[in-house]
Amino acid sequence: MTEWIHRWLVRTRKSWPRFLVGWLVTALVLGHLSGWLPIQWIDRLDNVIYDARLNLTLPGGVHPDIVILDIDEKSLALPELGRWPWGQDKMASIVNSLFDVYQIKMVGFDSVWAEKDRGSGLEVLQQLARNELKEVGPYLQALAKLSPRLDHEALFAQALKDRPVVMGFYFNSATDALESGVLPDPSLPADAFDPYETHFPRRTGFGANLPSLMASASLSGHFNPTIDADGVIRRVPMFLEYKGQYYESLSLAMLRLLMGLEHPEHTRIGRMPDMLPGVQLLPEAQNVAAGSGKLPLEAIGLGPLQVPVDESTQVLIPFRGPPGSFRYLSLADVYTGKLPKEALQNKIALLGTTALGLADLRATPVSAIFPGVEVHANLIAGMISPDEGSLKVMPGYVRGLEWIAVLVIGVLLAVLMAYLSPSWSLGLVGLSVSVLGYTNYLAWQGGLVLPMASLLVLILTLYVVNMAYGYLVEARSKRQFTELFGQYVPPELVDKMAEDPEKYSMAGKKETLTVLFSDVVGFTSISERLSPQDLAAFINDYLTSMSEVIRDQGGTLDKYIGDAIMAFWGAPVPDANHATRGVLAALRMQRRLDTLREEFDRRGWPSISIGIGLSSGEMTVGDMGSKVRKAYTVMGDAVNLGSRLEGITRQYGVGILVSAETVQMSSGVVYREIDSVRVKGKDIPIRIYQPLALATEWDASSQQQLDLWHAALTAYRQQHWDEAENLLLELQQARPEEKLWGIFLERVAEYRDHPPGDDWDGVKKFDSK
């Protein structure tokens, strides 16, 4: 046995560095799961994955039975209600309308009424009655009659009394938090959670309602969500502990009231071994998961209903969809009676706000701006319809299973990847991630949330580590490849080609590409006006700016010839949009030139203009150099045409000219047909075009001028000289700076005096570049 181990160690000695690194990665992930080496970004990744799963499985639709009574901008702007907080007499009127007129089923308040309403002036009147006017009988009699109507708090309390109303309150955890208002009676006995492994965050203060309002409401519940480290709300605790007492949430209180279970003894807490159909957890496994001999807390029961919770009684919020998954009704319409009765009849209502100034907009997995009141609506909807499967659970034992899975998978993958080739390793990673994803999908469909981030990070990190090791081992051969092909192609392409050397070849081949030529107009005179140092800086700045544009559009920089640039698209990396990218590069080169002119002017350099020609078509691409120096370039008729088009831009006074093939192969660009020409070296006439702008940037007035030009060009080709002249003069008057109108006006005048004949094809011949 010892000899076999020795032989195995000898055979695998080259792989041991990979084993050790792989096992170290596994140990780090296990340390994160155990809590002694927290890696926060893994937790953030788990949140991102959870959010993605949630958004992909949202049920959608507007809930039919739950509505939100919205303190919206419309309500705040209503003069009768005034600025927030509204008078408690107004709230009394709203509550009375809700039950007496609209006959709602119940209402929950996502708001707090902790301060007395002094808006009626009753306290001042009562103070006068106790002092200065205590002897004035008529005053005391009038005050006695008015007091019931001026006691807004009593009116509000009376409106709440004997009605299915749940008031809201909140807890604070700040060190200097205060106690405001009066808490309701605890929802559970102080020893209710003693048999269970629980964790309740410390609370140091609260904001609750006035005693009379709290006493008049059927129930009260807190509306504190749990805010994760990334600032997103994903959970709400069903109970919070304060000074040894436990207080239920607003949603749980509303559910209790809805089910007719107003008394606290109807609430059960405990284990839920039947959470997954057909799965019975062993008590031993549950005790291990709890880690303290106590039972794990898994559910809160109300009658036949079981709500899955974690050790902090938190429920994952079962979002139905983005904001607006519940019908919002403005409280202004309730107050003024404009709502139809059926909009609220027999509905469960939550009173909250979407107004920006009232600051109850939260970040959630489904929206970065989400009304807090809709969080509670989602919880209630999920709990009253458990058959829809929207309530999910992440039991404590899941973390134990995750720890075991990381250990087993980490050790196995570390060994296997040390022997497998890169392609087989990639296949193993793909299989592992697929199994992980499918397992999570099945669990999610069954209502169970399994964490994925730790396993996903482990699998991908092990793959990256093994590939990095392979990279270091193979670095020498790759450097040799880079040096070899660096002689054939421009440096910017070497890295991309080195990623997959078998995919690329420098051998010449026919491809359909787009080529670009650009040249500075009058560069000779510019060079004569600059010192050698300024000329070098001038050409460097110009070529750098233009080259950046070409690279941004994925172009291959072929060469610089003095001030001229040659570039092409579609090779060595194939690009189906080569024509569009080439034209966009030309347009942006001209725009960049505007900025460059301003910079050159500040430096006292001459103004600069360029001509650009583009041509698309079949051309030969490959190594077109010599044994002394290699060059990756293009050749062919289409290439020559691009050079010719650049040359004749000056003849028409335009910055860019492209061939008809380029127009046909591109998209999203507005073109102006310029002329039909026969360039040097070609017998067949071609039509040439000027790209004007992206189609998304084109406006109606520009289109009118373009249509006018095309009409003038048509009249010119049909030898309708007067019509053509009138249209050209109209264009010249609108845009006198364009050289094109004058060129064709001269031709019209010449042809009117010397008609070209019936066989004239309208082609302009150029005998020089």
N, C-alpha and C positions, 0 to 999 in steps of 0.2 A: 504493500500500500504506500509506504514511504517512497519507494522507487518510482511508482506511478506518478505521485505528486511532483517529484523532482523532474521527471520528464515533461510533465505538463507545464511546470514553471519555466523550463528551458525553452519549450516551444512558444510560449506566450510572452517571453520576456520583453519583446518589442511592443506588446500591447499594454503592458502594465502601466505606463504613464497615462494612457487613456482610461484604464480601469480606475486608477486612483483619482483622477480629475473628475470622472463621472460620479464616483461615490462621494467625493467632496461636495459636488453640486447637490446630490441627494441629501446629504447631511445638512446642508444649509437650508433646504426647503423644509426638512423635518424640524429644524430649529425654529423656523418661522411658525410652523403649525403648533409647536409646543409652547411658543410664547417667549422663549429665551433669546430669540433673535428676530424681532419683528421686522418685516419688510413691507413697508406701507404701500408701496406701489403694487404689490401683489393683491392686497386687499382692495385697492382702487380698481384693479383689473377685474376682480371678482364682481365689483359693483357694476362695471361697464358691461360685463357679460350678462349679469342679471337683468340690467336695463334693456339690453338688446333682445333677450328672450321674451321679456315682458311686452315690449313694443311689437314684436312679431306675432304675438298671440292675443292681442287685445280683442275682446269680443265686439266692441264698437256698438253703435246705436244709442239712442236716448232712452233712459230708463223711464218706464211709463208711470211708476207709482211714487217717485221721489222728485220733489221740486225744490229749487233754491229761491228763497225770497231775498232779492239782491238790494243791498244798500249801495246803489250804483250812483254814477255821476248825475243821472236824471233825478234820483231821489234827493240828493244833496242840493240840487239846484231848485227844488220845489220850495217856493216862498213859505207855504204853510208849515213845512217841516223844519226849514232852516238848517244851520250848520250842525255838524255832529259834535257831541252826542245830542240826540233829540230829547226834548222834554218827555218825562215819563208819562205825562198825560197823553202825548202823541202815541207812545208805545201801547198804552192801555187801549186807545182807540183802534190801533192796528190789530191787537190781539182779539178784541171784541169782534171786529169785522171778520177776522180769519175764522173764528168759530161760529159766530151768529149768522153771518152773511154767506161766507164761502164754505162753511161746514168741512173744514179740513179734519183729517184724522188725528194728527198730532203735530207739534212744532218743537224744534230744538234750537236753542240760541247759541250761535258761535260768537258770543259777545258777553261782556261783563258789565253789570250795573252796580258799581261799588260806591258811588258817591250820591249823596242826597240831591234831589232836584230842588233848587232854590229859585227857579225861574218864575214861580208864581207870586213870590213876595209874601207868602203866608207867614214865614218866620218873623218878618218885619212887622206885619200886622199883629201877630200874637204878642210880640214884645211891646208894642204900643198899648195893647190891651192890658198887659201886666203892669204898665208904668203910667205914662202920661194920660191915657184915655180910659183908665180902669174905672173911673166914676161915670163915664158917658154911656148911659144905658142903650140908646139907639145904636151906638157904634158896636157895643158888645152883641146886641141882637143881630145886627147885620153880619158881623163876623161869624157868628154861630151858623148862620144860614150859608155863608159863602165857603166856610172851611172845607166841607166835603168836596167841593169842586176845585178848591185850590190845593188840596193835599194830593199832589201828583203821584207821590210814592204809594199812597193808599189806593189810588185809582188803578195804578199798575198792578199792585198786589192783588186787588179784588178781581182784575181781569184774568190773572193767572190762576186764581183759586178754583179748585175742583175741575180743572181742565188738564188734558194730557199735554203738559208742557215740561220740557227738560231745560234747565238753565245751565249755562256753561261757566266754567272758571278755569284758572290756570295756576301752575306752580312755577316758581323761579328756582334757579340753582346758583345765582350770583351770591358772592359772599356778603354783600350789603343789601340783600333782598328784604323787602318789607312784607308785613301781613296786612292785607287790605280786605275789608268785608268779612264775611263769616263763612267758614266751610260748612258743608252739609254733614250729616252724620256719616261715619265711615261706612263703606259698602260691604266690608267683610270683617269678621272678628280679627283681633290682633294676632291670634295664633293660627290663622287660616293657612299660612304658607309654611309653617314650621316643619312638616314632614318632607318638604320638597327643596331641591337645590334651586335657589333663586338668587337673582342679583337685581337690586333696585338702586338706581342712581340717587344720590343724596339731593334732597330738595331743601331749600333754606327759607322760602317764603311763598306767598300765594297772593293772587288777586281774585277775590270772590265777590258775591253779590250782597246787597243789603239784607239784613236779617229778615225783614218782612217779605221780600221777594223770594228769598231762598225757602222760607217756610211755606209760602203759597204755592210754589211750583211742585209738581208731582215728584220729580227727581232732579238731581243735578249731576253733571259729569265734567271732568276736565277735558280740555281740547289741546293738550300738549302732544305734538308729534315728536318722533325721534329724528334728530338731524345728524346724518352721518358725517364722517370726516371731510367728505367732499362737498358738504353743504346741501346735499340732496335728501329729501324726505322719502323714505321707503317703508317705514314702519310706524305704528302707533301703539303705545303701551295700553293694554286694557285696564291695568291698575298701576297707580303710583303710590309709593309709600311716603308718608309725612309724619314724623314724630311717632313712629310705631303703629300708625293706622293706615288703612288702605282705602283708596278712593278710585272709583271706576271712571272710565272714559265717557265722553258725551255719547259716542256711538253705542257703547254697551248699555248705557242707561236708557237710551231711546229704544234699543232692541228689547230690553226688559219690559219697558212700559208698553211697547207694541204687543208683546206676547202675554201681557197681563200678569207679569211676575214682578210686582212692585217690591216685594219684601226681599231683603238681602239673603235670607236662607234659601231662596230658590236658585242662587248662583252656586255652581259646583266647580271645583278645581281639581286637577289630578292628571293621571296618565291617560293616554289614548292609544292602546296597543293595536286598535283596529283602524288606525289612520289610513294605512294602505290595505286595500282588499286582499285577503288571503295571506297577509304577513303578520305573524305573531312574534313579538320581540321577547327574548328570554329575559327574565328578571335579572339574571347575573350580568348580562350585557348592558342592561340599563343602569345598573348600579355602578359598573365600571365607567360608563359614559358620564355619570354624575360626578364620580371622583371623590365622593365624600361619604358614601354609605346612604345618602338620602336618595329619594326617588326623583327622577327627572320630571319637571313640570312640562306637560305636553298640551293640555287643553283646558278650556273654560267651558262649562256646560250650562246651558239655559234650557230647561225642559228637554225636548228631544235633540236640541241643537248642540253641536260640539264645535267650538271655535279653536283652531290650532294656534298655539302660542309657543314662544321660547322661554328661556329661564327668566326673562325680564317681563313676561306676559305680553311681549310685543307680537303684533299681528302684521304680516306683510300686507300692505295695502293692495286690494284687488282692483286696480284701476280698470275702468271700462274702456277708456280711450283718452284722447286729449281733452283740454278744457272745452266744456260744452256738451259733455256726455249726459248732462241732466238739464232739464228745462229751467232757465233763469227767468224769473218774473220780477219786475221792478216793484219795490215797495211803494214807490210813488203811485203806481196804478192801483195797488191795494188800498192805499190811504184815500185816494180820490174815488174809489169804486169803479174804475174803468175796466177792470178785468171781468170777463164772463165767469159766472159761477162755476161752470164745469172745469175751468182751468185749475181749480184748487180743491174741488169737492172730493172728499175721501182720500186726499193725498197726504203723504208724509212730507213735512216741510222743514227745511233748515234755513234759519235766518242768519245771513252773513254778508260779506261785502266783496266786491271786485273793484271798488274805487281805489285809484292809485294812492291817493292821499291818506288812506286809512291803513296802509302797509300790511295787508294780509295776503300778499302774493308770495308764493313759495316756489322753490326749485324742486321738481319731481322727475322721475325717470321718463315721464311722457311729455313734459314741457318744462322749460326753464322758468316760465311765468305761469303759475297755477294757483287759482284761488284756494285759500286754506279751507274754506267751507266745503269745497267740493271733495277734499280729502275725506271728510266725515261722511259725505254722501256716498262715496265709493265703498267705504267700510260697511255702512248699513246695507247697501245694495248687495254686497258680497255675502254678508252674514244672513240676510233674510232669504237668499236664494243659493244655498250651499250646493244644490244639485247641479248648478252651472259649472262647478269646478274651478271657480275663480280664486278661491282661498287656497293659498299655498302654505307649506310648512317646511321649516328646516330644523328637524329635531336635533338635540344635543349629540346623539350617538353618531350623527353624520360626520362630525369632526374626527371621531375615532376611526371610522372607516376610511376617511380621507388619509389619515396618517399611515394606516396599514397599506393602502394602495400606493402611496408615494414611495414607501420603503420597498415594496415588491417590484413595482415597475421601474424604479430608479436603478436597482441592482441589476435587473435583467437587461434593460436597455444599455446600461454602461458596458456590459459584457458583449452583447450582440453587436452594437455599433462599432466596437473595436475591431471586429472581423469583417464586417460587411463593407462593400464598396459604396461610394457616395450615392449611386442610384438606388441600391438596395436599402441603404439607410434612409433615404428619402421616402421610399415606399413603406418602410417600417413606421416612420413618423406619420405618414399619411394614414396608415391603418390604425395606429394608436389614437390619433386625433379623431378619426371617424368613429371608432368604438366609443371613445369618451363622449363625443357629441351625441351619438345615438342613445347611449345609456342615459345621458342627461335629458334627452328628448322624452324617452319613455317615462323617466321619473317625473318630469314636469307635467306630462299628460296625466299622471296619477296623483298630482297635487304635491309632489315632493321636490324641494329645491336642493340640488346637489352643487356644492362649490366646484368650480372648474379651474380656476386660475392657477392654483398650486401645481396641479397635474399638468396643465398646459405649459406653464413656465418650465417645469422639469423636463418634459419631453423636448420642447424646442431648444432649451439651453443645452441639453445633452447633445442634440444634433449639431448645434452651432459649435460647441466645444470640439466635437470630433471633426467637423469640417475645418475648424481653425487649425487643429493639429495636422490634418492632411495638407492644409495650405502651407504650413511652415515646412513640412517635409518636402513638398513639391515646389517650393518657392524658387529653387534654383532653375528648374526646367522652365518654369513660367517666365522667369526673367530672361532666359535665353529666347523664348518665343517673342517676348516684347522687343528685345533688341533686334531680332530678325525682321519682324514686321514693321518696326519703327522706321526702317529704311524705305518701305513701300508706301506708307500712308501718312498723312499728317498726324502729329502726335495726339490730337484730341480724339482720334478714332481708335487708337491702339488699345486703351483700357477696355472699351466696349467690346472690341473684337477678341481681346484676350480672355473674356469671360466664357466664350464658347468658340475656341479657335477652329473647330471642325466645321463650323457653320459658314465661315468666310473664306474666300479665295481671292488672290490677287490676279488670277488668270483673267484675260480679257473676255468679256461676254457682252451680248446685246441686251440692253434693258431700256424700258421706257422711263425716261427721267425728265427733270426740268433743270435747265441751266440758266444761270444769271451772270451777266457782265455789267460792270459799272465803271464809270470813268469820270474824272473831274473835268468839267468844262474849262478850257483855257488854262490848263495847269502850267504850260510853259511860261506864260506871262506871270503867273503867280510865283513860280519858282525864281524868276528873275528879280522879283521885288523883295525877296526874303533873304536874310543872311543864311549861311549854311546851318547854323545852330537852330534858327527859327524854322527853316525848311524841314529839318529833321523832326522837330517837335510838332510842326504842322501836320506832316504826313503820318507821324505816329499816332497823334490824337484822332485824326480822321479815320485811319484804318482800324484803330481799336474800336471806335464807336460803331462803325459799320459792321465789323466782324462780330461784335456782341449781338447785334440784331440778327445776323445770319445764324449764329449759334443758337440763339433763343428760339428760332423757328426750326431747329433741327437740321440746318444745312451743313453740307460738307465744304469747308473752305479749301478750294483747290490751290490757288496761288495768288500772289500779288505780283503785278507787273508795273513797277513804278507806283503810280497812283491808281492803277486799275485793279479791280477785284474780279476773280472768277470763282464761282461757287455753284454747287448743284445739289439737288434733292432726290432721294430715292435709292441711293447707294452710298456706302456698302450696306447700310441698314435699310431694308425695303420700307417704303412708305407709300401707301395708296393715295395719300393726300399731297403728293409732292408738288403738284402744280399750285394748289391753294397755299401751301406753306411758302413757296417761292414768291408768289404775288404779295402775300401778307408781309414777307420780309422786305420787298421792294417798297411798299407803302410806308412801312415803319422806318426804313432807311431815310426816306424823304422827310418824315416827321422828325427823326433824330437830327437831321441836317439843320432844321430850323433852330434847334437848341444850340447846335454846334456853331452856327453863324453868330449868334449872340455872344458866345464865349470868345470866338475869334475876333469879333469886333472890339470887345473889351481889351484884348491883347494887342490891338492895332494891326491885325493881320487882314489880308484881303478877304472879301466875301467869297463864298464858295457855292457852286452849283454842280450837280452831277446828272449824268444821263444813265439810265438803267434799261437794259434789254433782256427779256426773258423768252425762252423758246422751250417747248415741250415736244417730245417725240422719241423715236428709237435712236439710241446712240451706243457706241462702244465704250465700256467702262472697265478700267483695270490698270495694271502697271504699264505705263507708256513711257518709261524712262530708258536708261541705258545701264550698262554694267558699272559705269562710274557713279551714276546717281539715279535712284529710282523715283518714280512719281506716280501717284494714284490720281488719274484724271479721266476726262471724257473726250471723245472725238466723234465727228460725224456731221452730216448736213444740218441736223437740228442745232448742233453746237455753233456751227458757223453762222446760222441764221440769228441766233441770240446775239452774237457779236455785231452783226450787221444792224440789228434793230437798235442796239445801244448807240451805234454811230449816227443813225438818222434821227435820234430824238432831238438833236439840235435843229434839224431842218424844220421841225414842226413846233418847236418851242415848248415841248412837253418833257416831263421828268422821267416818264416810264413808257415803254412800248412793249407789247407782248404779241405773240403770234396767235392765230386763230385756234391752234391746237391747245395752247395754254388756256385760252378762254373756255374751250369745251371741257377740259379736264379739271377745271377749278370750280368752286362753288362759293356762294355767300359774298360775291364781289360784284359791284356795279362797274360796267365797262362802257367806254365811249369808243365807237368805231372811228378811226382816224382817216384811213385811206386804203386804197388798193395799190400795192407797189410791186415793182420788180427790182429786187436788190441785186447787187453785184454778185455774179457767180451763180445766179439762178434764173432760168428761163420762165418758170411758172410763176405767175403773179400770186401774191398772197395778200390777205387782208390783215391789217394791223390795228391794234386796239390799245387804248389807254385805260388802265384801272384807275377808278376815281375814288372809291371808298368802299368800306364794308357795307353790305346791304342793310345792316342794322343801324348804320349811321346816316343813311340817305334820307333826305327830306323831299317833300312834295315840290317846293320851288326849284330845287336843283333838278328834279325829274322833268319839270316843264322846260327848262333850258336844254336838257339833254334831248328831249323829244324834238325841240325846235332845231337843234343841230342835225339830228338824223333826218329830219324833213329837208333841210338845206342840202345835205349830202345826197339824198335821193334825187332831188331836183337837179343838182349838178350832174349826176351820172346820167340823168335822162335828157340832158342838154336843154333844160328849161332855165335858161340863163337869168331871165328877169326875176323869176320866182326865187331862184337860188340867191341872187344878189339881195333881194329885199329881206329874205330871212337872215342872211349873213350880216347885213347892216343892222338889223334888229338885235342880233347877238352882240355885235361890236359895240352898240350903244349901251347894252346892259353890262358887258364886261370888256371894256376897251383894252385891258392889259393882256388879253390872250392874243398871241401871235397867229394862231390857227385861222382866225377869221380873215386876216389880211392876206394870208397865203392863198386862200380859195377865192377871195375877191379879185386878186391879180389874175388867177387862172380864168375866172369867169370873164373878166374884161378881155383877156387874150383870145379865149375861145369864141367870144361873141364876134370879135373882129375877124378871126381866122377859125371858122368852124372846123372841128376835127373830123367830121364825116360820119356817115351812118355806121361804119364798122369800128368806131372808137369804143374801146372797152373800159375807159375811165381809169386806166392804170398809169401810175407815175413811175418812171424808170429812174433808178439811181445807178450811176456807173462807178461811184466810189463809195467807200465805207461810210 
